[in-house]
């Protein structure tokens, strides 16, 4: 089974049920052992159907996929996503690729589980502006949902079933098929172009990008202040979850995987290009107590960008 060009699912038989094994490389740290368990294929199918169903929003105009396009690595190409009646969400839409492997969620850590992350946009008045109980009622007479809910959960399309099936689909969006993954397996440097290899050496060395964008997921799942907001901002980052002043304007380190498809960048979509991001990151004026800029010349900046685009 293949979804777009991202997801490769491996199906096995288990007690007459089709199960999907999500293949996670050995070099990936697993924080939750349940992620290693197979997922029922019919639960993924139900979650996928719901993910693309605009009836999950109050006026049936917005689906999860409205802000997470498969062809853009499940982002939407906008600085800030647009939801119900054109209202703006809080942040740039993050990729959902490999998000199931993260112990933290959302730019401001509003969610601590995949289940919560799935529910927040549904109830957010700026996004889908609806209620999961009303969704259950709205879709209760849909023949497809009736049949597959019974098959997948032996239940009607209850709020429990909706939430768990969305999570099953999101869990299926785990994939490691980039050139860098071939390098991790083979250690063959020929996978890199000359410039990309230089960029990789800078990434893990002089530039120390790897401090926050740890391999192989290219994020450490932590929150930092990068001087992207000031006292006029109404977006507070991690502070909204902790109410600790030191967390003001700290936002989650995003993964760099599929980075060439996920512009614009940062939680506020501030920059449209990786070149602009690097220019910002090396400017000492943007240093904070969380971040100190590296000293890179133009050739080194170019090499890092080439590495990001070609390998991740």
N, C-alpha and C positions, 0 to 999 in steps of 0.2 A: 504494500500500500504506500502510495506516495502523495504528499500534499504539497502543491507548488513544486519548488525545487529545494526545499529546506529539510523536510522531515522524512526520514527513512525509518519505517516501523517494521520490527521483526515479530512475526506472529507465530505463536506456538499453541498447541492444543493442551487444554487443562480441564479435565473432568467435563468433556464435551462442550467447553466454552472456548472461544477464541481469545487468547491472551496476547498482549503486546509487551515484549521485552524492550525496555528503553536501554540502549547500550551506552554506558558511561565509561569513558576511558579510565585506565588505572591511575593516571596522573591527576585525576580530579578528586579533591577531598570531598567526601560525602558527610554532611553534617547530620543527615537524617536517614537512617537505614531503611525507612519505609520507601524511599525513593528508588530503591533497588527492586522492589516488588513489581511484578508484571501488572499491567492495567488491562481491564477487559476492553476488547475492541468495541463492543456496542456502547460502552460508557463514553469512550472517546468520540464515537460517531454522534451520540446525543449531544455531547458538549460542543462539538464542532457546529452542529445544526443551530444550537442556541447562540453560539458566538456570532454567527452571521445573521441572526434574526432581529430585525428592527423592532419587533413587537416587545422587546425587552425595555423599550423606552416609553415614556408616557404617551407621546403622540405618534409612536411607531415610525419615527424618523431616524433614530440612531441605534446602531448595533455596536457590539464590542469591536467589530471589524471596521467600523467607521473611523476609528482612531488607531487601528492596528492592522495595516494592510500587509498581507503575506509577502507581496512583491517588494516591500520596503522593510523587510525583516521585522514585520509586525510593529512598524511605526507609521506615522502619517505624513511626514514631510513638512509639517507646519511648526512654526516656533512654539505656539501654544495651541493645543487641540481645541476644536469647537464641538460643543455638545448641543443640548436641548435649545432649540430656537436660536442658535448661533451664539449661545453663551460660552464664555471661555473657561476652560478647566484651569487648574492651578499651575500645571507644569507641561512641559514638552512630553509627548508620548514616548515612553521608554520601550525598547524592544522586549518582546516576550520570549525570544529565543534563549533557552537555558535558564529562564527566571526560576524554574522549579528547583534549581540547584543553589539558589540564593537563600541565606538565612535571614535576610532583611528585604523589605519591599517598599517601593515608592521612593521618590526623591526626598520625602520628609518623614519616612518611617511611620506613616499612618497605619500601615497594616503589618502585622507580625506573622501572618499565615497566608498561604495562597487562597484559602477560603475567604478570608477578610478582604484580600486584594480584589477578589472577584465581585464581592458585594458592594464595595465602596462606590465604584462608578455608577452602579444601578441606582443607588439611593442619593447620589450627589445631585442637587438641583441644577447644577451647571453642566452636568454630563447627561445622564439618562433620565433623571428626575422621576424615578418610579419606585416601586416597592415590590420586593420579591414575592410577597404573598399575593399581590394583585397580578403579577406575572403568571403565577401558578394558576390563578383563577381564569385569566384571559386565555391561556393556552390549554385549558383542561379538556376542551372538546376537539382539539386538533388530533385527527386520527393518527398521523405519524408519531406525534409525541406520546399518545396513549400506548401505541404498540411498542415503541422502543423503550419507553420508561418501564413498562411491564417486563420486557425482556432483560433490560440492563440492571434494574434494581428491584424487580418484583414489587413495584409500587407505582402509584400515579405520579404525575409530574409535580411533586411537592417541592417546597422551598429547599428541603434537604437534597432532593434529587437534582434540582437545577444547579445548586452550588457544587455538589460533588462531581457532576458531569462536566461543568465548566473547568473545574480543577483537573479532571482527567484529561481533557483536551490540552490544557496548558502544560501539563506534565509531559505530554507527548511531543512538545516543541523543544525537545532536547536533541541537539545535533552537533557533531564535531566533524565537519567535512571540509574545513578550510585548508589551504596549503600548509599553514603552520602545524596542523594536526598530522599531516604526512611527515613533516620534519620531526615532530615528537616521536613518531613511531620508528622512523628509519635513521634519524640523525644524519641524513644526507643533505649537506649544505648546498648541493646543486639545485635543490628545490627553490632556493632564493636566487633572484637576480643579484648582480654585484652591488647595486645601490640598496636593495632591500636588506641584504646581509649587513651592510654598514649601518643601516637604520636600526636593525635589530640589536646590533652590538651597542649602539648608542642608547637604545630604549632600555636595555638591561644594565647598562654601564653608566657612562658619563651623564646622560640626561636623567637617569634614575626614575623613568616613568613607571617602572615595574614596582616601585614602592607602593603606589596606590592601585595600579592596574596589574595586579599579580597574575602570573601565568597559572594555569592555562585558561581561566575564565576571563582574564584581563579586567578584573575588578577585585578589590578586597572587601567589598560590601559595606564599607565604612563611610562616614560623613565628614565633609570638610568645608571650611569657609574659604572660597577662592576669590573673595572680593567682588562678587558678581551682584551683590545687593547693597543697599545703603539704608540709612534711617528713614527714607521716604517709602521704602518697600512695604508692601502688605503681605509678602511671601516670606515666611520666617524660617523655613527649613526644619531641621530636627528640633528646634525649640518648641514647635507646636506639639510635639509628642512628649518632650521631657520637661518643658518649662524651666530649663536650666539656661541661664543667660549666656553661658559659654557656647551653647549650641545654636545661638542666633545665627542665621544665614549659613548654617552647615547643611550641605545637600549630599546625597548619596553619590559615590563614585560609580558612574555608569560603566558597563562593559564596553570594550572596544571592538568586540566581535561584530562583523558585518558593518563596520564603521563607515564604509563607503556608501552604504545604503540608508544611513540613519540621520542624515543632516535634516534640519539644523541642529547645532550642538549645545550642550549644557541644559540645565533644568528649565531655563527660560528661552531656549532657542536663540541665544544671542548671536551666534556666528554660523554662517552658511557654509564655510569651507574649513578643512583641516588646517590649511595654511594660516587662516585667521586665528584659529584656536592656538596653534603653536606660537604665533606672534604674541598673543595675549599671555600665554603661559611663561614665556621667557622674559617678559617685561618686569623688571624689579618693582615697578610702581604697583604691581598687583600682588605683591607678597603679603602674606598674612601670618598670624601665629600658627596656622596649620600648614602653610605652603611657602617654600622658598624656590625661586626660579633658577633653572640651570642656565649656564652660559653657553649658548650654541650659535654657531655662524650659519649663514644662509645655506651652505652645502649640507650641513648637518641637519638643519630643519627639513630640507628637501628629502634627505635620505629617510628620516623618520616617517614622513608622510608617505613615501613610496612603500616602506615596510607595512604601514597600516593598511594601505589600499590593496597591496598585492597579496599579503599573507593572512590578514584577518578578515 
